[in-house]
Amino acid sequence: MVSQLPLKEKVSLITGGSRGIGLAIARAFVEAGSHVAIAARDLGQLNDSVSALKNFASTVDSNNGSTIKVSGVVADVRDQAQVDAMVEDVMNIYNRIDILVNTAGRGGGGPTVTTAPDLWYDIIDTNLHGVYRVTRTVIERSGMLDRRWGRIINIASTGGKQGVLLAAAYTASKHGVVGFTKSLGLELAQTGVTVNAICPGFVETDLAVKARQVYAQTWEITPEEVLKRFETRIPLGRYVVPEEVAPMAVYLASDMAAPILAQAINICGGLGNY
């Protein structure tokens, strides 16, 4: 029988957890009974999201007799010192990390020939190197390997499996995340720590709005026209919303998903049939 709180008493760290997909996953994890620490760069946004999650946690607690903790930490995944401090802060509060969700990332696009080197390097550093930094640090310090139980979930993209027009740096970074996930997942296959990726397609977030603005400028059309073009490419006929991505993260983080490892799972309304 599946528990009503499949992540009860687990401790989760979610980078990029103050908005979009990360925040939706944080909320779903709280609902599943997990203690949650979210990390983000923007202190104001982080505080607002932590406050909202704490209010939601109190509702979950009253319905289930649980006591779910929520905390936040400011951290930039491009900076190893900040990553170290983030993990130390979470360990000091909870004394463990059971589940890591690497959501922190950025977009950026346009013609490759006009993409400034600094932009290219920053996209790769955030989306790919950031996943490596956080994952390595959590594995080292969280006790996952000693306890022989852990879950690492990387938020990649369908762009990690195919080329995305006018988004070479983003595409390269997400291909790297998928490759990293598959390799590390095999490496840790017999440790009790699973590593998987979720590959969203078009998801309605702040990043999606910014991306449509970039395409609109490049194609010299309106963002609304860009949206219509993209929606026609999605068999479902619309963008996915973050709350439709979060349940997969809950499942992958649960005991029931123990045999699922080194996988990259699409949630894309049929956009990527691979």
GUDRENMAR-239452 format. One record per residue: x, y, z of N, C-alpha, C, CB in turn; residue number from 1. Coordinates in pm, whole numbers. Atoms other than C-alpha are relative to their C-alpha. Glycine has a CB too. Layout:
((X, Y, Z), (X, Y, Z), (X, Y, Z), (X, Y, Z), NUM);
...
REM end
This chain:
((86, -120, 0), (0, 0, 0), (89, 125, 0), (-97, 1, 124), 1);
((-79, -123, 11), (137, 340, -99), (-37, 97, 113), (-21, 67, -137), 2);
((24, -95, -107), (176, 584, 190), (-59, 129, -54), (129, 30, 76), 3);
((54, -130, 39), (-22, 905, 180), (110, 106, -3), (-112, 43, 96), 4);
((-115, -90, -3), (310, 1076, 253), (122, -79, -45), (20, 64, 143), 5);
((-107, 88, 50), (557, 890, 28), (141, 48, 30), (-14, -16, -147), 6);
((-133, -53, -34), (846, 1119, 129), (9, 41, 146), (33, 119, -90), 7);
((5, -39, -140), (767, 1141, 499), (136, -13, 68), (-103, -84, 74), 8);
((-124, -10, -77), (1067, 1247, 709), (126, 3, -87), (10, -115, 94), 9);
((-116, -19, 85), (1296, 1268, 406), (39, 148, 3), (-28, -48, -145), 10);
((-49, -138, 8), (1510, 1581, 370), (42, 27, -144), (121, 23, 99), 11);
((-25, -32, 141), (1519, 1743, 27), (65, 137, -14), (-131, -4, -79), 12);
((-61, -127, 39), (1744, 2014, -113), (-34, 25, -145), (154, 0, 23), 13);
((43, -34, 136), (1608, 2188, -422), (65, 131, -40), (-155, 9, -10), 14);
((-59, -125, 50), (1825, 2439, -607), (-96, 62, -100), (140, -26, -65), 15);
((96, -67, 87), (1640, 2700, -807), (-142, -21, 49), (14, -49, -144), 16);
((129, 39, -57), (1354, 2631, -570), (-94, 112, 33), (23, -76, 120), 17);
((85, -113, -40), (1209, 2978, -534), (-104, 38, -105), (85, 120, 29), 18);
((97, -35, 103), (1011, 2986, -859), (-9, -113, -102), (38, 134, -70), 19);
((13, 91, 113), (890, 2792, -1162), (-6, -146, 39), (112, 21, -93), 20);
((1, 145, -22), (952, 2419, -1177), (54, -33, 138), (82, -71, -108), 21);
((-58, 28, -131), (1170, 2424, -865), (-99, 23, 113), (122, 85, 22), 22);
((97, -31, -105), (900, 2587, -653), (-115, -100, -4), (-53, 143, -15), 23);
((107, 99, 11), (634, 2350, -787), (43, -133, 60), (-42, -18, -147), 24);
((-52, 124, -58), (853, 2054, -692), (10, 12, 151), (137, -34, -60), 25);
((-8, -21, -144), (918, 2201, -348), (-137, -15, 66), (59, 140, 31), 26);
((136, 9, -56), (545, 2235, -287), (-49, -145, -3), (-97, 90, -80), 27);
((43, 139, 10), (480, 1880, -409), (73, -87, 102), (25, -53, -142), 28);
((-76, 75, -99), (756, 1747, -183), (-54, 24, 141), (149, 38, -6), 29);
((62, -30, -129), (606, 1926, 117), (-130, -79, 14), (-27, 152, 16), 30);
((127, 73, -3), (270, 1773, 31), (23, -149, 19), (-79, 24, -129), 31);
((-34, 141, -15), (443, 1434, 17), (68, -31, 133), (89, -44, -113), 32);
((-51, 21, -134), (579, 1484, 369), (147, 28, 21), (-26, -135, 38), 33);
((-144, -24, -12), (938, 1586, 300), (30, 134, 65), (66, -7, -137), 34);
((-59, -127, -41), (1131, 1849, 490), (71, 56, -124), (100, -19, 123), 35);
((-50, -60, 124), (1246, 2095, 224), (88, 120, 28), (-116, 40, -91), 36);
((-85, -119, 3), (1535, 2336, 186), (9, 44, -146), (144, -28, 60), 37);
((-11, -51, 136), (1519, 2556, -122), (114, 101, -6), (-133, 64, -46), 38);
((-112, -92, 20), (1814, 2749, -261), (-26, 85, -123), (133, -77, -14), 39);
((16, -92, 112), (1813, 3051, -490), (95, 117, 19), (-147, 48, -13), 40);
((-91, -114, -7), (2018, 3360, -569), (-66, 125, 54), (58, 29, -135), 41);
((72, -122, -35), (1751, 3625, -508), (-61, -14, 139), (-110, 31, -104), 42);
((45, 11, -138), (1697, 3676, -135), (-148, 35, 16), (83, 88, 90), 43);
((140, -41, -13), (1365, 3857, -173), (-95, -106, -49), (-24, 128, -76), 44);
((83, 107, 55), (1214, 3591, -397), (6, -125, 88), (43, -34, -144), 45);
((-18, 117, -86), (1358, 3320, -173), (-85, 12, 126), (148, -17, 38), 46);
((77, -18, -124), (1200, 3466, 141), (-150, -12, -25), (31, 136, 61), 47);
((143, 10, 33), (861, 3500, -28), (-41, -146, -20), (-31, 82, -127), 48);
((33, 140, 29), (871, 3139, -146), (6, -85, 125), (95, -56, -107), 49);
((-9, 74, -126), (986, 3004, 190), (-123, 26, 86), (128, 38, 76), 50);
((118, -36, -79), (703, 3191, 360), (-124, -73, -52), (-23, 152, -3), 51);
((115, 69, 60), (448, 3048, 116), (5, -150, 28), (-6, 26, -151), 52);
((-14, 144, -25), (585, 2696, 159), (-26, -34, 145), (140, -46, -41), 53);
((27, 24, -142), (576, 2723, 538), (-149, 3, 28), (72, 104, 86), 54);
((146, -6, -18), (211, 2825, 523), (-65, -126, -53), (-59, 124, -70), 55);
((55, 122, 57), (139, 2531, 297), (33, -121, 87), (53, -21, -143), 56);
((-41, 111, -86), (336, 2296, 524), (-88, -10, 124), (146, 16, 41), 57);
((86, 4, -119), (121, 2396, 820), (-134, -65, -30), (-22, 143, 55), 58);
((124, 65, 42), (-185, 2284, 625), (19, -150, -11), (-50, 58, -133), 59);
((-30, 142, 12), (-24, 1952, 540), (15, -63, 137), (129, -21, -83), 60);
((-19, 51, -135), (77, 1909, 905), (-134, -23, 71), (86, 97, 81), 61);
((129, 11, -70), (-275, 1971, 1035), (-83, -115, -55), (-77, 130, -11), 62);
((78, 108, 62), (-417, 1715, 792), (60, -137, 26), (-10, 23, -149), 63);
((-68, 129, -11), (-159, 1444, 861), (71, -23, 132), (98, -13, -111), 64);
((-67, 17, -128), (-25, 1500, 1210), (151, -2, -12), (-47, -125, 64), 65);
((-145, -2, 23), (324, 1565, 1073), (55, 135, 42), (33, -30, -148), 66);
((-65, -128, -27), (577, 1839, 1141), (106, 20, -107), (62, 5, 144), 67);
((-87, -18, 116), (735, 1947, 814), (75, 132, 13), (-81, -5, -132), 68);
((-84, -119, -6), (1025, 2191, 819), (29, 52, -140), (130, -30, 75), 69);
((-35, -66, 126), (1092, 2440, 541), (105, 107, 29), (-126, 63, -69), 70);
((-104, -102, -19), (1404, 2654, 508), (49, 46, -137), (118, -55, 85), 71);
((-56, -53, 124), (1583, 2862, 248), (143, 43, 20), (-83, 117, -51), 72);
((-140, -43, -6), (1943, 2944, 168), (35, 68, -131), (95, -121, 27), 73);
((-46, -71, 118), (2092, 3196, -71), (126, -67, -51), (25, 151, 30), 74);
((-119, 64, 56), (2340, 3030, -306), (-2, 14, -151), (7, -149, 40), 75);
((-22, -7, 143), (2479, 3068, -656), (76, -126, -39), (78, 131, -41), 76);
((-62, 129, 34), (2557, 2729, -812), (125, 16, -85), (-100, -88, -72), 77);
((-123, -25, 75), (2835, 2892, -1017), (121, 16, 91), (-16, 123, -87), 78);
((-106, -32, -97), (3039, 2947, -700), (15, -117, 97), (-32, 132, 76), 79);
((-18, 117, -85), (3185, 2643, -523), (-6, 36, 148), (133, -67, -31), 80);
((5, -40, -140), (3227, 2833, -196), (-144, 15, 48), (78, 130, 22), 81);
((140, -15, -37), (2858, 2921, -196), (-71, -135, 3), (-71, 95, -97), 82);
((57, 135, -1), (2767, 2561, -282), (39, -71, 129), (48, -80, -123), 83);
((-46, 61, -125), (2979, 2440, 11), (-79, 53, 118), (150, 27, 20), 84);
((73, -62, -112), (2809, 2687, 245), (-146, -43, 0), (11, 153, -9), 85);
((139, 43, 11), (2465, 2589, 116), (-19, -139, 60), (-46, 1, -146), 86);
((11, 137, -48), (2519, 2220, 183), (27, -6, 151), (97, -93, -75), 87);
((-30, -3, -143), (2673, 2294, 524), (-119, 53, 78), (123, 87, 27), 88);
((117, -56, -68), (2373, 2509, 619), (-112, -103, 12), (-50, 126, -74), 89);
((108, 99, -1), (2127, 2237, 522), (34, -115, 95), (-24, -54, -143), 90);
((-41, 108, -91), (2326, 1971, 706), (-9, 44, 145), (143, -46, -32), 91);
((9, -50, -136), (2339, 2190, 1016), (-144, 2, 50), (59, 140, 9), 92);
((141, -6, -39), (1961, 2224, 1015), (-59, -139, 13), (-80, 82, -102), 93);
((69, 129, 7), (1859, 1869, 923), (89, -121, 30), (-61, -16, -136), 94);
((-96, 108, -26), (2175, 1662, 978), (3, -107, -109), (-31, -65, 132), 95);
((1, 96, 110), (2117, 1486, 645), (-60, 65, -124), (-79, -128, 39), 96);
((70, -33, 125), (2016, 1528, 283), (-28, -133, -67), (85, 98, -94), 97);
((40, 125, 64), (1821, 1241, 129), (-25, 15, -149), (-123, -54, 67), 98);
((45, -23, 138), (1702, 1396, -195), (57, 133, -48), (-156, -1, -10), 99);
((-49, -121, 64), (1870, 1648, -423), (-73, 18, -132), (154, -5, -21), 100);
((59, -34, 130), (1683, 1819, -705), (75, 120, -55), (-153, 30, 12), 101);
((-76, -108, 66), (1905, 2026, -934), (-90, 68, -103), (130, -56, -67), 102);
((89, -75, 87), (1668, 2280, -1082), (61, 130, -48), (-130, 29, 70), 103);
((-58, -130, 33), (1883, 2593, -1088), (55, -1, -143), (112, 36, 100), 104);
((-46, -8, 138), (1945, 2699, -1445), (-40, 132, -62), (-56, -116, -83), 105);
((32, -124, 72), (1919, 2975, -1697), (-18, -30, -148), (110, 106, 22), 106);
((15, 8, 144), (1819, 3028, -2057), (99, 92, -68), (-142, 33, -41), 107);
((-87, -87, 79), (1976, 3236, -2327), (11, -56, -140), (139, 14, 64), 108);
((-4, 49, 136), (1973, 3217, -2700), (27, 108, -102), (-129, -68, -33), 109);
((-29, -87, 112), (1997, 3378, -3037), (98, -68, -93), (56, 136, 48), 110);
((-96, 59, 94), (2223, 3311, -3335), (134, -25, 69), (20, 90, -122), 111);
((-125, 36, -66), (2540, 3135, -3224), (112, 98, -33), (41, -141, -40), 112);
((-109, -87, 41), (2764, 3367, -3422), (-3, 134, 73), (-5, 22, -149), 113);
((9, -126, -74), (2635, 3666, -3224), (-13, -22, 151), (-119, 80, -51), 114);
((4, 29, -143), (2627, 3490, -2886), (135, 35, 61), (-35, -150, 25), 115);
((-125, -43, -63), (2888, 3661, -2670), (62, -115, 78), (-25, 120, 93), 116);
((-66, 108, -75), (3148, 3423, -2522), (-39, -2, 148), (149, 14, -11), 117);
((35, -3, -142), (3063, 3541, -2169), (-138, -62, 25), (4, 144, 52), 118);
((133, 59, -13), (2698, 3444, -2223), (7, -151, -15), (-97, 59, -104), 119);
((-17, 144, 22), (2795, 3103, -2361), (56, -67, 126), (93, -25, -121), 120);
((-65, 61, -115), (3026, 3031, -2067), (-92, 2, 123), (131, 71, 32), 121);
((86, -9, -117), (2770, 3149, -1813), (-113, -102, -6), (-58, 141, 12), 122);
((106, 101, 16), (2496, 2924, -1953), (54, -138, 34), (-57, 2, -144), 123);
((-60, 130, -27), (2728, 2622, -1946), (35, -12, 148), (125, -22, -87), 124);
((-42, 3, -140), (2859, 2714, -1601), (-119, -20, 93), (74, 129, 37), 125);
((119, 12, -84), (2512, 2751, -1453), (-68, -135, -18), (-98, 113, -32), 126);
((85, 116, 26), (2328, 2466, -1620), (71, -134, 14), (-56, 10, -137), 127);
((-74, 126, -3), (2599, 2200, -1640), (96, -8, 118), (75, -20, -129), 128);
((-97, 4, -109), (2885, 2284, -1406), (-69, 14, 136), (105, 110, -18), 129);
((74, -15, -125), (2633, 2391, -1141), (-57, -132, 49), (-112, 101, -18), 130);
((52, 132, -36), (2471, 2047, -1148), (113, -87, 55), (-66, -69, -122), 131);
((-116, 76, -48), (2815, 1887, -1111), (43, 45, 139), (117, 14, -99), 132);
((-48, -52, -129), (2921, 2116, -825), (-91, -44, 115), (10, 154, -4), 133);
((94, 30, -109), (2608, 2065, -620), (-7, -150, 24), (-140, 56, -34), 134);
((12, 145, -15), (2579, 1692, -687), (121, -58, 70), (-18, -66, -137), 135);
((-122, 54, -61), (2940, 1618, -600), (8, 36, 147), (124, 54, -74), 136);
((-7, -45, -139), (2922, 1822, -281), (-102, -72, 87), (-21, 150, 8), 137);
((103, 70, -77), (2596, 1662, -168), (38, -146, 21), (-135, 9, -72), 138);
((-40, 140, -16), (2724, 1310, -234), (110, -13, 105), (48, -58, -135), 139);
((-112, 3, -95), (3040, 1387, -36), (-45, 18, 145), (100, 108, -34), 140);
((27, -46, -136), (2869, 1540, 267), (-135, -39, 58), (12, 146, 3), 141);
((137, 23, -46), (2508, 1426, 288), (-21, -129, 76), (-92, 2, -117), 142);
((18, 132, -61), (2560, 1069, 410), (-83, -96, -82), (-64, 16, 132), 143);
((79, 90, 85), (2361, 922, 120), (67, -136, -17), (-23, 65, -137), 144);
((-69, 126, 29), (2625, 662, 41), (12, -86, 125), (139, 28, -58), 145);
((-8, 76, -124), (2668, 562, 405), (-134, -63, 35), (48, 90, 114), 146);
((134, 51, -33), (2292, 521, 449), (-52, -94, -108), (-97, 115, 19), 147);
((40, 82, 116), (2268, 344, 112), (-143, 32, -44), (12, -149, 33), 148);
((128, -48, 51), (1965, 552, 18), (16, 146, -37), (-116, -20, 105), 149);
((-3, -139, 43), (1944, 870, -184), (-63, 13, -136), (143, 53, -3), 150);
((60, -29, 131), (1779, 1034, -482), (59, 131, -52), (-157, 8, 10), 151);
((-47, -120, 68), (1935, 1280, -724), (-82, 14, -128), (155, -8, -32), 152);
((87, -26, 115), (1700, 1433, -979), (46, 129, -66), (-152, 9, 44), 153);
((-47, -116, 75), (1834, 1668, -1244), (-108, 46, -97), (131, -32, -76), 154);
((97, -55, 95), (1599, 1897, -1433), (76, 39, -126), (-77, 123, 60), 155);
((-67, -23, 128), (1728, 1876, -1789), (-100, 66, -95), (55, -134, -61), 156);
((88, -59, 100), (1516, 1942, -2100), (-9, -96, -117), (51, 142, -46), 157);
((0, 71, 128), (1398, 1783, -2421), (112, 54, -88), (-138, 13, -72), 158);
((-117, -56, 68), (1672, 2016, -2547), (128, -70, 37), (12, 145, 31), 159);
((-114, 83, -33), (1908, 1771, -2382), (8, -125, -85), (-4, -38, 144), 160);
((5, 118, 86), (1813, 1513, -2645), (-4, 35, -149), (-121, -84, 35), 161);
((3, -44, 139), (1775, 1715, -2963), (41, 148, -6), (-142, -21, -63), 162);
((-38, -139, 16), (1886, 2047, -3102), (-118, 94, 14), (65, 20, -133), 163);
((102, -104, -11), (1690, 2359, -3013), (46, 119, -83), (-24, 41, 150), 164);
((-34, -110, 90), (1688, 2628, -3280), (32, 127, 78), (-114, 25, -98), 165);
((-42, -127, -60), (1873, 2946, -3177), (23, -12, 150), (-103, 107, -28), 166);
((-29, 20, -143), (1972, 2797, -2840), (113, -101, 14), (-127, -49, 76), 167);
((-109, 98, 2), (2304, 2622, -2898), (63, -18, 138), (107, 43, -99), 168);
((-62, 11, -132), (2452, 2702, -2556), (-91, -75, 97), (34, 140, 56), 169);
((97, 67, -86), (2137, 2596, -2373), (-8, -149, -35), (-139, 66, -12), 170);
((9, 139, 45), (2113, 2280, -2582), (123, -78, 41), (-18, -5, -151), 171);
((-124, 68, -39), (2476, 2192, -2521), (3, -27, 150), (122, 84, -41), 172);
((-2, 18, -146), (2438, 2245, -2146), (-93, -112, 43), (-38, 130, 70), 173);
((97, 102, -40), (2129, 2024, -2123), (37, -138, -53), (-139, 39, -49), 174);
((-56, 129, 43), (2287, 1751, -2335), (102, -48, 103), (66, 13, -141), 175);
((-98, 34, -102), (2565, 1760, -2079), (-66, -53, 127), (85, 120, 34), 176);
((71, 45, -120), (2318, 1724, -1792), (-55, -141, -19), (-114, 97, 35), 177);
((52, 135, 27), (2156, 1421, -1956), (114, -102, 2), (-72, -4, -137), 178);
((-114, 91, 0), (2495, 1261, -2017), (56, -24, 139), (109, 53, -90), 179);
((-48, 10, -138), (2610, 1334, -1663), (-92, -90, 82), (9, 140, 65), 180);
((99, 80, -72), (2289, 1183, -1526), (14, -148, -32), (-141, 47, -35), 181);
((-8, 141, 40), (2322, 862, -1725), (129, -64, 50), (-9, -14, -151), 182);
((-127, 54, -44), (2688, 815, -1640), (4, -18, 151), (114, 90, -45), 183);
((-3, 9, -146), (2656, 892, -1268), (-101, -103, 50), (-28, 136, 62), 184);
((101, 99, -40), (2341, 682, -1246), (54, -141, -7), (-122, 13, -88), 185);
((-61, 132, 11), (2531, 379, -1369), (109, -19, 105), (59, -20, -141), 186);
((-109, 7, -99), (2826, 458, -1142), (-52, -34, 139), (75, 133, 4), 187);
((56, 18, -134), (2601, 460, -834), (-109, -107, 6), (-55, 131, 50), 188);
((113, 90, 14), (2366, 184, -947), (-19, -96, 118), (16, -80, -125), 189);
((11, 99, -107), (2443, -53, -659), (21, 60, 139), (100, -111, -22), 190);
((-22, -68, -129), (2476, 207, -384), (-128, 33, 75), (78, 127, -22), 191);
((126, -45, -58), (2107, 271, -317), (-32, 144, -31), (4, -19, 148), 192);
((22, -139, 43), (2143, 622, -461), (-33, -2, -148), (125, 91, 29), 193);
((38, -3, 141), (1954, 669, -787), (19, 140, -55), (-145, -45, -17), 194);
((-20, -127, 70), (2026, 943, -1040), (-82, -4, -128), (152, 26, -31), 195);
((85, -8, 119), (1768, 1043, -1301), (-19, 145, -40), (-137, -66, 26), 196);
((30, -134, 51), (1675, 1341, -1514), (-145, 8, -45), (94, 38, -116), 197);
((130, -32, 58), (1342, 1496, -1597), (25, 99, -113), (-100, 60, 108), 198);
((-22, -83, 118), (1327, 1652, -1942), (-131, 68, -40), (55, -85, -118), 199);
((120, -73, 42), (1050, 1911, -1969), (17, 53, -143), (-30, 117, 97), 200);
((-2, -66, 129), (958, 2051, -2307), (-29, 148, 21), (-103, -64, -98), 201);
((41, -138, -22), (787, 2390, -2334), (-82, 7, 129), (-81, 55, -121), 202);
((69, -15, -128), (689, 2481, -1977), (-22, 149, 25), (81, -65, 118), 203);
((34, -142, -17), (513, 2808, -1893), (61, 53, 129), (-154, 20, 0), 204);
((-72, -60, -112), (762, 2983, -1664), (52, 136, -42), (118, -92, 47), 205);
((-63, -128, 32), (941, 3317, -1645), (105, -17, -110), (64, 61, 126), 206);
((-102, 25, 103), (1221, 3164, -1854), (-63, -16, -137), (82, -125, 36), 207);
((69, 18, 128), (972, 3067, -2123), (-43, 133, -58), (-121, -92, 18), 208);
((41, -134, 46), (842, 3423, -2140), (120, 73, -59), (-62, 82, 117), 209);
((-122, -66, 49), (1198, 3557, -2179), (46, -62, -131), (112, -8, 106), 210);
((-42, 67, 123), (1276, 3296, -2443), (-85, 44, -119), (-7, -152, 17), 211);
((88, -42, 110), (974, 3397, -2650), (33, 143, -43), (-148, -9, 43), 212);
((-40, -136, 34), (1092, 3757, -2634), (124, 1, -89), (25, 82, 126), 213);
((-121, 12, 82), (1432, 3655, -2776), (-35, -45, -141), (101, -98, 65), 214);
((42, 48, 132), (1269, 3461, -3058), (-75, 109, -76), (-87, -127, 13), 215);
((78, -107, 65), (1033, 3752, -3128), (93, 104, -62), (-95, 66, 101), 216);
((-95, -97, 52), (1327, 3989, -3170), (75, -54, -121), (99, 41, 108), 217);
((-76, 62, 109), (1516, 3746, -3392), (-85, -15, -125), (55, -135, 43), 218);
((89, 26, 114), (1218, 3663, -3612), (-80, 123, -41), (-95, -113, 34), 219);
((71, -126, 26), (1077, 4019, -3601), (-151, -21, -4), (48, 61, -132), 220);
((143, 20, -19), (734, 3906, -3485), (-30, 26, 147), (-45, -145, -44), 221);
((36, -25, -140), (543, 3946, -3158), (19, -128, 83), (-146, 50, 10), 222);
((-8, 118, -87), (587, 3716, -2857), (-125, -87, -10), (21, 43, 145), 223);
((124, 75, 13), (224, 3616, -2903), (3, -90, -124), (-121, 95, -6), 224);
((-13, 81, 120), (301, 3496, -3254), (99, -115, 20), (44, 87, -119), 225);
((-96, 106, -34), (600, 3302, -3122), (-72, -110, 77), (118, 56, 84), 226);
((74, 96, -80), (373, 3134, -2869), (-87, -89, -90), (-87, 72, 103), 227);
((85, 79, 90), (132, 3027, -3144), (83, -97, -82), (-79, 92, -94), 228);
((-87, 89, 78), (419, 2884, -3351), (43, -120, 84), (124, 76, -50), 229);
((-48, 108, -86), (547, 2683, -3057), (-114, -96, 35), (62, 56, 127), 230);
((113, 86, -37), (204, 2557, -2956), (-40, -94, -113), (-119, 85, 40), 231);
((32, 88, 112), (149, 2416, -3304), (96, -117, -10), (0, 79, -131), 232);
((-99, 108, 2), (461, 2202, -3255), (-26, -104, 109), (141, 56, 15), 233);
((24, 88, -113), (327, 2044, -2935), (-124, -83, -27), (-14, 80, 132), 234);
((118, 81, 26), (95, 1748, -2996), (-114, 25, 99), (37, -146, 4), 235);
((103, -32, -98), (-88, 1831, -2673), (-71, 130, -31), (61, 6, 139), 236);
((61, -125, 41), (-151, 2176, -2817), (20, 116, 95), (-142, -20, -21), 237);
((-24, -107, -99), (-30, 2378, -2520), (130, -26, 75), (-118, 11, 100), 238);
((-115, 15, -88), (260, 2440, -2287), (-37, -86, 122), (52, 140, 45), 239);
((13, 66, -129), (306, 2217, -1982), (13, 107, 108), (107, -113, 18), 240);
((-18, -91, -113), (276, 2394, -1646), (85, -69, 106), (-139, 44, 60), 241);
((-92, 60, -98), (524, 2342, -1358), (-64, -106, 88), (58, 106, 87), 242);
((68, 94, -89), (265, 2161, -1146), (-21, -136, -67), (-134, 57, 43), 243);
((11, 128, 70), (251, 1891, -1415), (135, -72, -7), (-54, 21, -140), 244);
((-134, 61, -5), (626, 1829, -1386), (27, -58, 138), (108, 104, -36), 245);
((-33, 35, -139), (636, 1802, -1007), (-35, -143, 40), (-70, 95, 92), 246);
((31, 137, -45), (455, 1465, -964), (104, -104, -43), (-134, -40, -53), 247);
((-105, 93, 41), (727, 1287, -1161), (118, 7, 95), (46, 30, -144), 248);
((-109, -14, -97), (987, 1428, -923), (-34, -72, 130), (29, 149, 27), 249);
((42, 70, -122), (786, 1298, -626), (16, -150, -18), (-146, 34, 37), 250);
((-11, 144, 24), (769, 953, -782), (146, -45, -4), (-69, -37, -131), 251);
((-141, 38, 9), (1139, 941, -868), (69, 6, 135), (72, 89, -100), 252);
((-59, -14, -132), (1219, 1046, -512), (-50, -105, 98), (-28, 137, 55), 253);
((62, 94, -93), (1006, 772, -358), (68, -135, -1), (-147, -16, -35), 254);
((-52, 136, -7), (1094, 418, -254), (-45, -82, -120), (-45, -67, 128), 255);
((54, 80, 111), (877, 282, -536), (84, 12, -127), (-141, 42, -29), 256);
((-79, -23, 122), (1118, 426, -796), (141, -54, 12), (5, 148, -32), 257);
((-135, 52, -23), (1420, 233, -664), (64, -62, -125), (-3, -102, 110), 258);
((-65, 61, 117), (1474, 39, -992), (17, 94, -118), (-77, -119, -44), 259);
((-12, -96, 110), (1460, 354, -1206), (127, 81, 24), (-126, 93, -10), 260);
((-126, -74, -15), (1809, 493, -1255), (64, 23, -136), (97, -76, 93), 261);
((-70, -38, 123), (2020, 661, -1523), (-96, 24, -116), (101, -108, -39), 262);
((102, -26, 102), (1704, 763, -1710), (-21, 151, -18), (-132, -68, 37), 263);
((37, -138, 31), (1600, 1089, -1878), (-142, -3, -54), (101, 67, -105), 264);
((142, 21, 25), (1222, 1109, -1875), (-65, 129, -48), (-71, -50, 127), 265);
((64, -118, 59), (1028, 1349, -2097), (-133, 31, 67), (-20, -20, -150), 266);
((133, -50, -36), (735, 1559, -1973), (-22, 120, -90), (-13, 38, 155), 267);
((-6, -101, 106), (655, 1757, -2282), (-122, 6, -90), (120, -24, -84), 268);
((119, -4, 84), (306, 1703, -2417), (18, -64, -136), (-44, 140, -18), 269);
((-25, 69, 126), (445, 1475, -2688), (100, 69, -90), (-127, -15, -73), 270);
((-95, -76, 83), (696, 1733, -2815), (119, -85, -39), (48, 126, 74), 271);
((-114, 86, 27), (981, 1485, -2784), (-42, -145, 7), (114, 28, 98), 272);
((42, 140, 4), (896, 1132, -2893), (124, -88, -9), (-95, -28, -120), 273);
((-126, 73, -3), (1228, 976, -2792), (42, -21, 144), (110, 75, -79), 274);
REM end
